[in-house]
Protein backbone atom coordinates (compact mmCIF):
# COMPACT_ATOMS: atom_id res chain seq x y z
CA UNK A 1 0.00 0.00 0.00
CA UNK A 2 2.77 2.45 0.92
CA UNK A 3 5.49 1.18 -1.42
CA UNK A 4 3.70 0.73 -4.71
CA UNK A 5 3.00 -2.90 -3.91
CA UNK A 6 6.71 -3.71 -3.79
CA UNK A 7 8.47 -5.48 -0.95
CA UNK A 8 10.69 -3.26 1.19
CA UNK A 9 14.42 -3.86 0.78
CA UNK A 10 14.79 -3.78 4.57
CA UNK A 11 12.91 -2.82 7.70
CA UNK A 12 14.93 -1.11 10.43
CA UNK A 13 13.68 -0.50 13.97
CA UNK A 14 14.94 2.36 16.14
CA UNK A 15 15.23 0.10 19.20
CA UNK A 16 13.35 -0.58 22.43
CA UNK A 17 11.63 -3.69 21.19
CA UNK A 18 10.85 -4.72 24.74
CA UNK A 19 9.79 -3.93 28.32
CA UNK A 20 6.73 -1.70 27.91
CA UNK A 21 4.42 -4.05 26.03
CA UNK A 22 2.83 -7.36 27.10
CA UNK A 23 4.84 -9.74 24.88
CA UNK A 24 8.46 -8.64 24.93
CA UNK A 25 10.07 -12.05 24.39
CA UNK A 26 7.71 -12.82 21.52
CA UNK A 27 8.43 -9.46 19.85
CA UNK A 28 12.18 -10.05 20.03
CA UNK A 29 11.82 -13.55 18.57
CA UNK A 30 9.49 -12.30 15.83
CA UNK A 31 11.87 -9.56 14.69
CA UNK A 32 14.89 -11.86 14.98
CA UNK A 33 13.34 -14.44 12.67
CA UNK A 34 12.26 -12.00 9.96
CA UNK A 35 14.69 -11.89 6.99
CA UNK A 36 15.67 -8.34 6.16
CA UNK A 37 14.56 -6.94 9.51
CA UNK A 38 17.11 -5.10 11.62
CA UNK A 39 17.20 -3.05 14.81
CA UNK A 40 19.55 -0.82 16.73
CA UNK A 41 19.90 -1.24 20.47
CA UNK A 42 17.76 0.88 22.78
CA UNK A 43 18.10 1.53 26.48
CA UNK A 44 15.36 -0.99 27.31
CA UNK A 45 16.95 -3.62 25.08
CA UNK A 46 20.28 -3.00 26.80
CA UNK A 47 18.85 -3.34 30.31
CA UNK A 48 16.86 -6.44 29.37
CA UNK A 49 20.02 -8.00 27.97
CA UNK A 50 21.79 -7.27 31.26
CA UNK A 51 18.96 -9.04 33.10
CA UNK A 52 19.15 -12.01 30.76
CA UNK A 53 22.89 -12.25 31.40
CA UNK A 54 22.36 -12.30 35.17
CA UNK A 55 22.85 -8.70 36.29
CA UNK A 56 21.65 -8.77 39.92
CA UNK A 57 20.13 -5.28 39.95
CA UNK A 58 18.08 -5.93 36.81
CA UNK A 59 17.11 -9.46 37.82
CA UNK A 60 15.68 -8.18 41.11
CA UNK A 61 13.12 -6.01 39.32
CA UNK A 62 9.73 -7.57 38.47
CA UNK A 63 9.58 -5.80 35.11
CA UNK A 64 12.48 -7.92 33.86
CA UNK A 65 11.08 -11.32 34.81
CA UNK A 66 9.93 -11.84 31.22
CA UNK A 67 13.56 -12.39 30.15
CA UNK A 68 13.26 -15.93 31.53
CA UNK A 69 11.22 -16.70 28.40
CA UNK A 70 14.13 -15.79 26.11
CA UNK A 71 16.00 -18.58 24.36
CA UNK A 72 19.78 -18.68 24.05
CA UNK A 73 19.39 -17.61 20.42
CA UNK A 74 17.28 -14.63 21.49
CA UNK A 75 19.94 -13.50 23.96
CA UNK A 76 22.72 -13.97 21.41
CA UNK A 77 20.76 -11.88 18.91
CA UNK A 78 20.12 -9.12 21.45
CA UNK A 79 23.80 -9.01 22.36
CA UNK A 80 24.63 -8.47 18.69
CA UNK A 81 22.34 -5.44 18.25
CA UNK A 82 24.43 -2.47 17.09
CA UNK A 83 24.11 1.01 18.57
CA UNK A 84 23.90 2.57 15.11
CA UNK A 85 23.13 1.44 11.58
CA UNK A 86 24.31 3.55 8.66
CA UNK A 87 22.53 3.44 5.30
CA UNK A 88 24.81 4.97 2.66
CA UNK A 89 23.26 7.31 0.12
CA UNK A 90 24.47 5.05 -2.68
CA UNK A 91 22.14 2.34 -1.37
CA UNK A 92 19.24 4.77 -1.06
CA UNK A 93 19.80 5.97 -4.61
CA UNK A 94 19.89 2.47 -6.10
CA UNK A 95 17.20 1.95 -8.74
CA UNK A 96 14.69 4.46 -10.00
CA UNK A 97 14.37 7.30 -7.52
CA UNK A 98 12.72 10.51 -8.60
CA UNK A 99 14.89 12.70 -6.40
CA UNK A 100 18.45 11.69 -5.63
CA UNK A 101 19.32 11.42 -1.95
CA UNK A 102 22.42 13.38 -0.99
CA UNK A 103 22.74 12.18 2.61
CA UNK A 104 23.85 9.05 4.35
CA UNK A 105 21.30 8.03 6.97
CA UNK A 106 22.24 7.02 10.52
CA UNK A 107 19.74 5.05 12.60
CA UNK A 108 20.22 5.36 16.37
CA UNK A 109 17.89 4.79 19.29
CA UNK A 110 18.23 8.05 21.24
CA UNK A 111 20.66 10.42 19.59
CA UNK A 112 24.16 11.70 18.98
CA UNK A 113 26.33 14.51 20.29
CA UNK A 114 27.29 16.82 17.41
CA UNK A 115 30.45 17.90 19.25
CA UNK A 116 31.86 14.36 19.23
CA UNK A 117 33.19 12.40 16.26
CA UNK A 118 31.02 9.45 15.25
CA UNK A 119 33.58 6.82 16.23
CA UNK A 120 33.85 8.35 19.71
CA UNK A 121 30.15 8.68 20.57
CA UNK A 122 29.42 7.29 24.04
CA UNK A 123 27.09 4.33 24.46
CA UNK A 124 25.03 6.20 27.06
CA UNK A 125 24.46 9.03 24.61
CA UNK A 126 23.33 6.74 21.81
CA UNK A 127 20.75 4.92 23.92
CA UNK A 128 19.51 7.60 26.33
CA UNK A 129 20.18 11.22 25.28
CA UNK A 130 17.31 13.64 24.72
CA UNK A 131 18.85 17.00 25.57
CA UNK A 132 22.30 18.56 25.50
CA UNK A 133 23.69 21.48 27.46
CA UNK A 134 24.42 24.13 24.84
CA UNK A 135 26.40 27.31 25.50
CA UNK A 136 25.31 30.34 23.51
CA UNK A 137 27.58 33.21 22.46
CA UNK A 138 26.74 35.10 25.66
CA UNK A 139 28.14 32.37 27.89
CA UNK A 140 24.71 31.19 28.98
CA UNK A 141 24.05 27.44 29.11
CA UNK A 142 20.67 25.97 28.22
CA UNK A 143 19.16 22.55 27.65
CA UNK A 144 18.19 21.93 24.04
CA UNK A 145 16.92 18.90 22.16
CA UNK A 146 19.99 17.34 20.56
CA UNK A 147 18.10 17.01 17.25
CA UNK A 148 17.75 20.79 17.01
CA UNK A 149 21.52 21.31 17.14
CA UNK A 150 22.56 18.39 14.92
CA UNK A 151 23.83 19.87 11.65
CA UNK A 152 24.62 16.74 9.69
CA UNK A 153 25.74 16.16 7.08
CA UNK A 154 24.11 12.81 7.80
CA UNK A 155 20.38 12.54 8.38
CA UNK A 156 19.79 10.88 11.76
CA UNK A 157 16.60 8.89 12.41
CA UNK A 158 15.88 8.05 16.03
CA UNK A 159 13.24 7.13 18.60
CA UNK A 160 13.27 7.31 22.42
CA UNK A 161 11.69 10.75 22.91
CA UNK A 162 7.95 9.99 23.17
CA UNK A 163 7.20 13.16 25.12
CA UNK A 164 8.19 15.37 22.20
CA UNK A 165 6.47 13.09 19.71
CA UNK A 166 7.28 13.23 16.01
CA UNK A 167 10.28 15.50 15.46
CA UNK A 168 11.14 16.82 12.01
CA UNK A 169 14.37 18.80 12.00
CA UNK A 170 16.60 19.60 9.02
CA UNK A 171 19.06 16.80 9.80
CA UNK A 172 17.23 14.66 12.36
CA UNK A 173 13.89 12.87 12.46
CA UNK A 174 12.43 11.51 15.71
CA UNK A 175 9.82 8.80 15.13
CA UNK A 176 8.67 7.97 18.66
CA UNK A 177 5.03 9.04 18.72
CA UNK A 178 4.02 7.21 21.90
CA UNK A 179 2.52 3.95 20.63
CA UNK A 180 2.84 2.15 23.98
CA UNK A 181 1.12 5.13 25.60
CA UNK A 182 -1.94 4.64 23.42
CA UNK A 183 -0.95 7.21 20.79
CA UNK A 184 0.58 6.35 17.40
CA UNK A 185 3.21 4.14 15.79
CA UNK A 186 5.16 6.06 13.16
CA UNK A 187 7.57 4.93 10.47
CA UNK A 188 9.32 6.55 7.53
CA UNK A 189 9.89 5.15 4.04
CA UNK A 190 13.25 5.97 2.50
CA UNK A 191 14.46 7.54 0.34
CA UNK A 192 11.15 9.32 -0.30
CA UNK A 193 10.81 10.35 3.37
CA UNK A 194 7.18 9.32 3.33
CA UNK A 195 5.69 9.04 6.82
CA UNK A 196 3.35 6.21 7.79
CA UNK A 197 1.42 6.43 11.04
CA UNK A 198 -1.16 4.09 12.60
CA UNK A 199 -3.12 4.44 15.81
CA UNK A 200 -2.20 2.25 18.78
CA UNK A 201 -4.64 -0.60 19.41
CA UNK A 202 -4.60 0.24 23.11
CA UNK A 203 -2.48 1.75 25.86
CA UNK A 204 0.12 -0.69 27.14
CA UNK A 205 1.92 1.61 29.56
CA UNK A 206 0.31 4.38 31.64
CA UNK A 207 1.38 7.80 30.43
CA UNK A 208 2.11 8.83 34.04
CA UNK A 209 5.08 6.48 34.09
CA UNK A 210 8.35 8.33 33.61
CA UNK A 211 9.59 8.00 30.06
CA UNK A 212 13.21 6.87 30.20
Rosetta blueprint (number, residue, H / E / L):
1 X L
2 X L
3 X L
4 X L
5 X L
6 X L
7 X L
8 X L
9 X L
10 X L
11 X E
12 X E
13 X E
14 X L
15 X L
16 X L
17 X L
18 X L
19 X L
20 X L
21 X L
22 X L
23 X L
24 X H
25 X H
26 X H
27 X H
28 X H
29 X H
30 X H
31 X H
32 X H
33 X L
34 X L
35 X L
36 X L
37 X E
38 X E
39 X E
40 X E
41 X L
42 X L
43 X H
44 X H
45 X H
46 X H
47 X H
48 X H
49 X H
50 X H
51 X H
52 X H
53 X L
54 X L
55 X L
56 X H
57 X H
58 X H
59 X H
60 X L
61 X L
62 X H
63 X H
64 X H
65 X H
66 X H
67 X H
68 X H
69 X H
70 X L
71 X L
72 X H
73 X H
74 X H
75 X H
76 X H
77 X H
78 X H
79 X H
80 X L
81 X L
82 X E
83 X L
84 X E
85 X E
86 X E
87 X E
88 X L
89 X H
90 X H
91 X H
92 X H
93 X L
94 X L
95 X L
96 X L
97 X L
98 X L
99 X L
100 X L
101 X L
102 X L
103 X L
104 X L
105 X E
106 X E
107 X E
108 X E
109 X L
110 X L
111 X L
112 X L
113 X L
114 X L
115 X L
116 X L
117 X L
118 X H
119 X H
120 X H
121 X L
122 X L
123 X H
124 X H
125 X H
126 X H
127 X H
128 X H
129 X L
130 X L
131 X E
132 X E
133 X E
134 X E
135 X E
136 X L
137 X L
138 X L
139 X L
140 X L
141 X E
142 X E
143 X E
144 X E
145 X E
146 X H
147 X H
148 X H
149 X H
150 X L
151 X L
152 X L
153 X L
154 X L
155 X E
156 X E
157 X E
158 X E
159 X L
160 X L
161 X L
162 X L
163 X L
164 X L
165 X L
166 X L
167 X E
168 X E
169 X L
170 X L
171 X L
172 X E
173 X E
174 X E
175 X L
176 X L
177 X L
178 X L
179 X H
180 X H
181 X H
182 X L
183 X L
184 X E
185 X E
186 X E
187 X E
188 X E
189 X E
190 X L
191 X L
192 X L
193 X L
194 X E
195 X E
196 X E
197 X E
198 X E
199 X E
200 X L
201 X L
202 X L
203 X L
204 X L
205 X L
206 X L
207 X L
208 X L
209 X L
210 X L
211 X L
212 X L
